[in-house]
């Protein structure tokens, strides 16, 4: 599952101009697909060759008993009753008895010779139906693992997964063989279709995991060498010594060789994922997740804005500027804002990331972006809290839009001071900055109290897990050219410096340094 998550999204090509936040990471598809995705495809292909569905055993011949054969087609008692009633006489009774003795002797002889007419066909058909039903129950129980995995995702757009599950139950091996094609289809599909494909791949991964581990519910439906009793050696994916390649197909010398290949490729995935790190930016819509990643790490292909083209439509992976796809696979992950009622697949995209903490233990850092001044929990917050509760997931909090929050509140209280406690006091008097500092400290406590209600529990101090950043608007700008009609000058000449001092707001370089340090780089 971890290899699918990283391999698929790191393999997507960067967005072209005007593509909005459909952009993926800066990793070219041709350099990433032969690694994780090739190992995933090879693992499923090898599993399909190593396992076969356990079909009902052929019903062996079931014979009628000698006693049953002895009385088969014997009519003596019936005829004796009829002859007695009609008073035909002793001769008729004797004739019927002689005939029945001959029939009984023939039946017993045929039974001893094993003639087909002495088989119990009714009992055989009943046993065949019983075994077929038992085999179907075993496949249904095995597919139940995939059903539980798909249901646990709680996707809004996956309204009827039973069609896929019925196909999986009908022919699990064909489903395993279809994984390589499904991986290519995912990369070419649109955002909504990717959600459905990924959910189905998660179901297949759950079923494959059960088979590899020897889960009794799954293993009972297959004949396979899994779980392997001996530790499999790593396989060179370029050479694949146990596999003979015939065109696009793969022919294994034995099911055991295919099983060793599958486990070897699984071990390679684990080695790659052991050094993979994800920095997942999450939060409610329009809190500044994409802007934060774009400005801090220089991801120019991340398009921001309030227009439709600037809205993040799917999970987007970008290789860290200091990362290396083979030696240092570190990715920043942008996510859609959760809670969009119009584009439900965006919500499902974030739900798919919930399992990342367990798929990459110790490799996931949640960058929780919260807008200043909001103390009402939203649907996105509940989802992110579930992710942060994983034991090995680190959580960092970045508070944005402090400048807008302060400006709105100051424009409200400033005139009240001017007509009240600071009446007649010159704006250059030291009492004005002193009053503003007190006000900013109150706002800071209010913001952190609101963040605590959103994130849950006590918010960590700046040196540990919470910082302020304003990478857009007038706080992020420098000296504004008077001829630049789109420039955003500070509303007051002192605003930028005083806010920075009070909230310790980080600029691009400082935020990048803080994130890298917390990220372990």
Legacy VTK file of the C-alpha trace (Angstrom):
# vtk DataFile Version 3.0
C-alpha trace
ASCII
DATASET POLYDATA
POINTS 521 float
0.000 0.000 0.000
2.834 2.396 0.806
4.573 1.605 -2.470
1.336 2.271 -4.360
0.830 5.604 -2.597
4.353 6.874 -3.212
4.993 5.204 -6.561
1.777 6.316 -8.231
1.815 9.935 -7.106
5.547 10.493 -7.484
5.248 9.107 -11.012
2.758 11.664 -12.240
4.095 14.255 -14.683
4.230 17.910 -13.648
1.288 20.063 -14.634
1.429 22.240 -17.688
0.637 25.921 -17.602
-2.926 26.630 -16.668
-3.319 23.217 -15.114
-3.863 24.494 -11.607
-2.839 22.362 -8.700
-3.256 19.177 -10.682
0.511 19.306 -10.715
2.406 16.395 -9.358
5.920 16.333 -8.060
8.957 17.342 -10.017
9.979 13.724 -10.533
9.824 12.642 -14.188
7.602 9.639 -14.713
10.200 7.660 -16.619
12.670 7.770 -13.719
10.225 6.655 -11.047
8.048 3.993 -12.644
10.798 1.364 -13.048
11.409 1.441 -9.280
8.487 1.206 -6.871
5.751 0.725 -9.447
7.696 -1.961 -11.308
8.222 -3.801 -8.021
4.532 -3.570 -7.132
3.493 -4.809 -10.576
6.065 -7.594 -10.455
4.949 -8.647 -6.979
1.312 -9.030 -8.022
2.341 -10.771 -11.238
4.452 -13.256 -9.303
1.659 -13.854 -6.798
-0.732 -14.617 -9.646
1.733 -17.236 -10.890
2.371 -18.708 -7.434
-1.238 -19.105 -6.341
-4.322 -20.695 -7.794
-7.899 -20.586 -6.646
-8.842 -23.661 -4.673
-11.583 -25.251 -6.772
-13.948 -27.901 -5.431
-12.428 -31.362 -5.383
-13.823 -33.876 -7.835
-16.427 -36.042 -6.169
-15.266 -39.642 -6.109
-17.582 -42.508 -6.919
-20.155 -43.089 -4.231
-21.656 -46.596 -4.270
-24.959 -47.886 -3.160
-24.828 -50.393 -0.325
-25.091 -54.150 -1.000
-28.336 -54.265 0.934
-29.755 -51.456 -1.177
-28.627 -53.208 -4.348
-30.126 -56.480 -3.127
-33.626 -55.018 -2.994
-33.289 -52.741 -6.051
-35.994 -53.593 -8.634
-37.257 -56.481 -6.465
-41.064 -56.732 -6.757
-41.798 -59.869 -4.702
-43.547 -58.222 -1.801
-45.722 -56.090 -4.058
-46.609 -59.016 -6.295
-47.129 -61.314 -3.299
-49.693 -58.876 -1.943
-51.452 -58.657 -5.312
-51.430 -62.442 -5.810
-52.778 -63.001 -2.330
-55.623 -60.557 -2.918
-56.522 -62.102 -6.274
-56.012 -65.644 -4.937
-54.031 -66.600 -8.042
-52.340 -69.425 -6.271
-48.984 -70.754 -5.198
-47.568 -70.988 -8.717
-47.766 -67.237 -9.312
-46.077 -66.528 -5.998
-43.288 -68.960 -6.756
-42.725 -67.469 -10.203
-42.384 -63.936 -8.749
-39.979 -65.137 -6.078
-37.739 -66.875 -8.604
-37.588 -63.755 -10.771
-36.707 -61.550 -7.784
-33.958 -63.921 -6.686
-32.450 -63.638 -10.140
-32.701 -59.820 -10.128
-31.192 -59.555 -6.656
-28.326 -61.883 -7.592
-27.634 -59.802 -10.697
-27.634 -56.524 -8.693
-25.266 -57.847 -6.047
-22.942 -59.179 -8.736
-22.919 -55.843 -10.584
-22.202 -54.036 -7.312
-19.266 -56.324 -6.596
-17.938 -55.668 -10.099
-18.307 -51.861 -9.633
-20.726 -51.228 -12.450
-21.811 -47.622 -13.004
-25.462 -48.477 -12.515
-24.684 -49.174 -8.860
-23.324 -45.679 -8.229
-25.339 -43.370 -6.000
-25.692 -40.465 -8.473
-28.094 -38.534 -6.268
-25.658 -38.570 -3.362
-22.776 -37.623 -5.682
-24.671 -34.627 -7.068
-25.578 -33.523 -3.551
-21.914 -33.746 -2.488
-20.774 -31.844 -5.593
-23.177 -28.993 -4.821
-22.053 -28.958 -1.190
-18.388 -28.699 -2.175
-19.089 -25.972 -4.749
-20.961 -23.959 -2.136
-18.112 -24.448 0.356
-15.568 -23.267 -2.215
-17.688 -20.206 -2.933
-17.889 -19.485 0.803
-14.081 -19.658 1.055
-13.671 -17.140 -1.772
-16.319 -14.918 -0.206
-14.456 -14.949 3.114
-11.171 -14.140 1.346
-12.751 -11.234 -0.531
-14.183 -10.068 2.796
-10.695 -8.812 3.668
-10.747 -6.567 0.594
-14.333 -5.534 1.321
-13.406 -4.475 4.851
-10.448 -2.452 3.557
-12.535 -0.622 0.958
-15.333 0.040 3.452
-12.846 1.385 6.027
-11.845 4.134 3.578
-15.382 5.588 3.875
-15.242 7.162 0.432
-18.124 9.374 -0.630
-17.663 8.751 -4.350
-17.424 4.952 -4.129
-21.145 4.255 -4.011
-21.210 0.672 -5.325
-18.009 -1.334 -4.795
-19.836 -4.660 -5.103
-19.269 -4.915 -8.853
-15.504 -4.944 -8.372
-15.771 -7.259 -5.361
-17.893 -9.735 -7.321
-15.244 -9.818 -10.040
-12.564 -10.303 -7.408
-14.518 -13.168 -5.876
-15.134 -14.760 -9.276
-11.477 -14.724 -10.368
-8.929 -13.352 -7.841
-5.975 -14.444 -9.974
-7.204 -12.412 -12.948
-7.555 -9.417 -10.593
-3.911 -9.820 -9.509
-2.832 -10.035 -13.142
-4.719 -6.810 -13.933
-2.743 -4.702 -11.430
0.021 -3.568 -13.873
-2.638 -2.294 -16.294
-4.492 -0.624 -13.422
-1.316 1.244 -12.425
-0.941 2.687 -15.910
-4.644 3.543 -16.023
-4.336 5.417 -12.711
-1.588 7.682 -14.028
-3.611 8.534 -17.139
-6.985 8.932 -15.364
-8.623 12.084 -14.048
-8.757 12.958 -10.319
-12.207 11.458 -9.665
-11.349 8.195 -11.440
-8.070 7.931 -9.527
-9.944 7.799 -6.230
-11.946 4.788 -7.374
-8.914 3.023 -8.842
-6.842 3.572 -5.724
-9.621 2.226 -3.503
-9.765 -0.957 -5.595
-5.990 -1.284 -5.486
-6.171 -0.983 -1.690
-8.655 -3.851 -1.637
-6.320 -5.963 -3.748
-3.379 -5.023 -1.538
-5.294 -6.121 1.575
-6.131 -9.484 0.001
-2.573 -9.957 -1.258
-1.216 -9.109 2.192
-3.452 -11.709 3.775
-2.184 -14.336 1.337
1.467 -13.411 1.923
1.038 -13.514 5.711
-0.877 -16.771 5.637
-4.119 -15.286 6.953
-6.396 -18.348 7.361
-9.391 -16.535 5.850
-7.464 -15.740 2.676
-5.181 -18.773 2.441
-8.138 -21.178 2.650
-9.323 -19.972 -0.764
-5.994 -20.601 -2.530
-3.467 -23.323 -3.211
-0.101 -21.575 -2.840
3.340 -21.840 -1.178
2.497 -18.826 1.023
3.537 -18.066 3.675
7.099 -19.034 2.840
8.780 -20.995 5.593
12.258 -19.693 4.773
13.374 -16.111 4.407
13.458 -15.119 0.752
16.582 -13.529 -0.644
16.413 -10.168 -2.337
15.976 -10.408 -6.078
17.682 -8.166 -8.595
14.703 -6.646 -10.391
16.806 -6.133 -13.530
17.964 -9.724 -13.815
15.088 -11.667 -12.219
16.936 -15.011 -12.337
13.868 -17.128 -11.596
11.751 -15.580 -14.369
11.755 -16.294 -18.068
10.368 -13.303 -19.961
8.256 -14.102 -22.981
7.181 -10.841 -24.550
5.041 -9.049 -21.974
4.283 -12.233 -20.064
6.348 -13.907 -17.356
6.823 -17.649 -17.057
8.046 -19.009 -13.731
9.651 -22.397 -13.409
7.449 -23.343 -10.432
4.960 -21.810 -7.987
7.687 -21.827 -5.332
9.994 -19.757 -7.573
7.171 -17.288 -8.233
6.471 -17.052 -4.483
10.143 -16.298 -3.738
10.093 -13.646 -6.449
7.011 -12.012 -4.926
8.504 -11.931 -1.427
11.820 -10.654 -2.779
10.127 -7.771 -4.583
8.117 -7.033 -1.437
11.363 -6.801 0.525
12.743 -4.363 -2.048
9.664 -2.168 -1.611
10.221 -2.176 2.147
13.836 -1.088 1.707
12.812 1.822 -0.505
9.991 2.879 1.798
12.263 2.668 4.856
14.124 5.752 3.594
11.079 7.533 2.157
9.798 10.603 3.998
6.537 12.466 3.390
5.689 15.975 4.557
1.900 16.077 4.171
0.330 19.541 4.245
-3.275 19.358 5.378
-6.001 21.709 6.487
-9.337 23.255 5.630
-9.892 24.858 2.202
-8.135 28.164 1.506
-5.846 28.176 4.551
-2.730 28.522 2.378
-1.343 24.973 2.124
-0.242 25.245 -1.504
1.150 28.761 -1.026
3.180 27.609 1.956
4.795 24.715 0.057
5.323 26.791 -3.067
7.038 29.644 -1.281
9.039 27.600 1.224
10.412 25.023 -1.222
10.241 26.896 -4.521
7.731 24.602 -6.258
6.931 26.877 -9.160
4.506 24.375 -10.722
2.209 24.712 -7.682
-0.465 27.198 -8.789
-2.245 29.131 -6.057
-5.211 31.444 -5.887
-8.910 31.591 -5.140
-9.978 30.911 -8.734
-10.922 27.400 -9.817
-7.600 26.901 -11.608
-5.770 27.705 -8.373
-7.612 25.138 -6.274
-5.827 21.907 -5.445
-7.799 19.097 -7.052
-5.858 16.020 -5.933
-2.906 14.738 -3.943
0.282 16.275 -5.326
3.773 14.946 -4.598
6.887 17.056 -5.164
10.446 15.904 -4.585
12.182 17.986 -1.928
14.824 20.336 -3.447
17.499 18.494 -1.472
15.982 15.061 -2.106
16.983 12.286 -4.462
14.435 9.822 -5.807
16.768 6.851 -5.194
19.034 7.815 -2.290
16.934 10.393 -0.451
13.264 10.053 -1.480
11.790 12.968 0.473
8.518 14.411 -0.799
6.312 17.351 0.090
2.657 16.436 -0.367
-0.006 19.013 -1.134
-3.618 18.011 -0.488
-7.034 19.353 -1.458
-8.962 21.264 1.155
-11.264 18.834 2.935
-14.964 19.672 3.199
-15.700 20.709 -0.376
-19.325 19.727 -0.964
-19.128 20.245 -4.744
-16.011 18.180 -5.484
-16.405 15.148 -3.234
-13.452 13.327 -4.781
-11.201 15.946 -3.149
-12.451 14.820 0.257
-11.843 11.202 -0.700
-8.290 12.020 -1.799
-7.473 13.133 1.734
-9.204 10.085 3.228
-6.872 7.872 1.199
-3.908 9.462 2.978
-5.151 8.385 6.407
-3.354 5.071 6.114
0.005 6.663 5.273
1.003 6.700 8.942
0.747 2.918 9.144
2.047 2.253 5.632
5.232 4.284 6.245
5.844 4.030 10.004
8.166 6.805 11.117
8.233 8.308 7.621
5.256 10.699 7.768
5.165 14.241 9.112
1.815 16.036 9.156
2.080 19.757 8.437
-1.208 21.051 9.820
-1.983 24.490 8.378
-4.471 26.548 10.425
-5.871 29.947 9.584
-5.501 32.526 12.359
-8.681 33.590 14.081
-10.628 30.381 13.447
-11.606 28.483 16.549
-14.418 26.404 15.087
-13.490 22.843 14.196
-14.329 21.728 10.684
-14.578 18.340 8.996
-10.951 18.586 7.877
-9.780 18.941 11.470
-11.437 15.718 12.594
-9.808 13.850 9.718
-6.365 15.313 10.386
-6.659 14.487 14.081
-7.135 10.833 13.130
-3.948 10.995 11.077
-2.003 12.726 13.843
-3.031 10.068 16.353
-0.886 7.449 14.633
1.982 6.638 16.958
4.753 7.302 14.425
3.309 10.436 12.793
4.948 13.728 13.739
2.686 16.790 13.756
3.769 20.348 12.979
1.399 23.337 13.065
1.781 26.453 10.937
-0.600 29.355 11.543
-1.260 31.568 8.521
-3.139 34.805 7.766
-2.040 36.499 10.992
-1.666 39.748 9.058
-5.271 39.746 7.852
-6.522 38.731 11.280
-4.643 41.554 12.983
-5.649 44.135 10.363
-9.359 43.350 10.747
-9.212 43.507 14.529
-7.000 46.618 14.692
-9.248 48.555 12.343
-11.992 47.834 14.843
-10.216 48.769 18.103
-7.833 51.469 16.810
-10.513 54.174 16.424
-11.831 53.244 19.880
-8.402 53.896 21.393
-8.116 57.167 19.505
-11.355 58.368 21.006
-10.731 56.783 24.388
-7.558 55.830 26.247
-5.263 57.450 23.659
-7.328 60.554 22.984
-5.098 63.423 21.979
-1.957 61.230 21.979
0.266 61.627 18.923
0.623 58.473 16.772
4.382 58.825 17.240
4.085 58.656 20.994
5.506 55.465 22.572
2.152 54.742 24.181
0.715 53.706 20.810
3.250 50.891 20.125
2.993 49.811 23.775
-0.782 49.524 23.473
-0.451 47.690 20.151
2.020 45.231 21.696
-0.425 44.418 24.504
-3.168 43.986 21.939
-1.013 41.704 19.788
-0.163 39.547 22.803
-3.874 39.182 23.529
-4.472 38.218 19.902
-1.656 35.682 20.069
-3.200 34.006 23.107
-6.555 34.031 21.345
-5.056 32.498 18.194
-3.231 29.752 20.076
-6.361 28.975 22.082
-8.272 28.649 18.822
-5.532 26.468 17.327
-5.672 24.253 20.402
-9.410 23.745 19.920
-8.837 22.869 16.279
-5.810 20.634 16.669
-6.832 19.182 20.015
-4.937 19.368 23.293
-2.257 21.872 24.173
-0.388 23.518 21.329
3.366 23.066 21.414
5.619 26.089 21.733
7.452 27.675 18.802
10.697 25.786 19.403
8.885 22.474 19.166
5.871 22.327 16.892
4.034 25.611 16.152
5.127 28.600 14.109
3.552 31.543 12.321
4.084 32.234 8.627
2.651 34.821 6.239
4.025 34.053 2.783
1.444 36.037 0.861
-0.119 39.487 1.033
1.508 42.585 2.425
3.518 40.671 5.064
5.419 38.769 2.366
6.234 41.748 0.186
9.233 44.022 0.170
9.317 47.681 -0.712
6.415 48.334 -3.073
7.005 50.242 -6.275
4.620 53.183 -6.517
3.968 52.332 -10.185
3.004 48.736 -9.301
-0.771 48.869 -9.068
-0.916 45.225 -7.896
1.571 45.613 -5.062
0.290 45.230 -1.502
1.898 47.789 0.816
1.420 47.377 4.562
-1.626 49.296 5.854
0.663 51.002 8.418
4.436 51.518 8.177
5.060 49.800 11.520
2.726 46.818 10.934
5.142 44.358 9.357
7.938 44.793 11.896
5.753 44.832 15.013
3.782 41.756 13.937
6.989 39.890 13.131
8.474 40.724 16.529
5.381 39.762 18.517
4.354 36.573 16.674
7.882 35.638 15.551
6.578 35.258 12.007
8.930 33.283 9.766
9.836 34.341 6.256
10.417 31.881 3.384
14.007 31.081 4.276
13.344 30.729 8.006
10.310 28.518 7.431
12.285 26.294 5.052
15.061 25.945 7.653
12.558 25.125 10.410
10.738 22.550 8.306
13.945 20.858 7.169
15.193 20.630 10.729
11.946 19.159 12.010
11.826 16.883 8.979
15.249 15.485 9.756
17.175 17.014 6.848
LINES 1 522
521 0 1 2 3 4 5 6 7 8 9 10 11 12 13 14 15 16 17 18 19 20 21 22 23 24 25 26 27 28 29 30 31 32 33 34 35 36 37 38 39 40 41 42 43 44 45 46 47 48 49 50 51 52 53 54 55 56 57 58 59 60 61 62 63 64 65 66 67 68 69 70 71 72 73 74 75 76 77 78 79 80 81 82 83 84 85 86 87 88 89 90 91 92 93 94 95 96 97 98 99 100 101 102 103 104 105 106 107 108 109 110 111 112 113 114 115 116 117 118 119 120 121 122 123 124 125 126 127 128 129 130 131 132 133 134 135 136 137 138 139 140 141 142 143 144 145 146 147 148 149 150 151 152 153 154 155 156 157 158 159 160 161 162 163 164 165 166 167 168 169 170 171 172 173 174 175 176 177 178 179 180 181 182 183 184 185 186 187 188 189 190 191 192 193 194 195 196 197 198 199 200 201 202 203 204 205 206 207 208 209 210 211 212 213 214 215 216 217 218 219 220 221 222 223 224 225 226 227 228 229 230 231 232 233 234 235 236 237 238 239 240 241 242 243 244 245 246 247 248 249 250 251 252 253 254 255 256 257 258 259 260 261 262 263 264 265 266 267 268 269 270 271 272 273 274 275 276 277 278 279 280 281 282 283 284 285 286 287 288 289 290 291 292 293 294 295 296 297 298 299 300 301 302 303 304 305 306 307 308 309 310 311 312 313 314 315 316 317 318 319 320 321 322 323 324 325 326 327 328 329 330 331 332 333 334 335 336 337 338 339 340 341 342 343 344 345 346 347 348 349 350 351 352 353 354 355 356 357 358 359 360 361 362 363 364 365 366 367 368 369 370 371 372 373 374 375 376 377 378 379 380 381 382 383 384 385 386 387 388 389 390 391 392 393 394 395 396 397 398 399 400 401 402 403 404 405 406 407 408 409 410 411 412 413 414 415 416 417 418 419 420 421 422 423 424 425 426 427 428 429 430 431 432 433 434 435 436 437 438 439 440 441 442 443 444 445 446 447 448 449 450 451 452 453 454 455 456 457 458 459 460 461 462 463 464 465 466 467 468 469 470 471 472 473 474 475 476 477 478 479 480 481 482 483 484 485 486 487 488 489 490 491 492 493 494 495 496 497 498 499 500 501 502 503 504 505 506 507 508 509 510 511 512 513 514 515 516 517 518 519 520
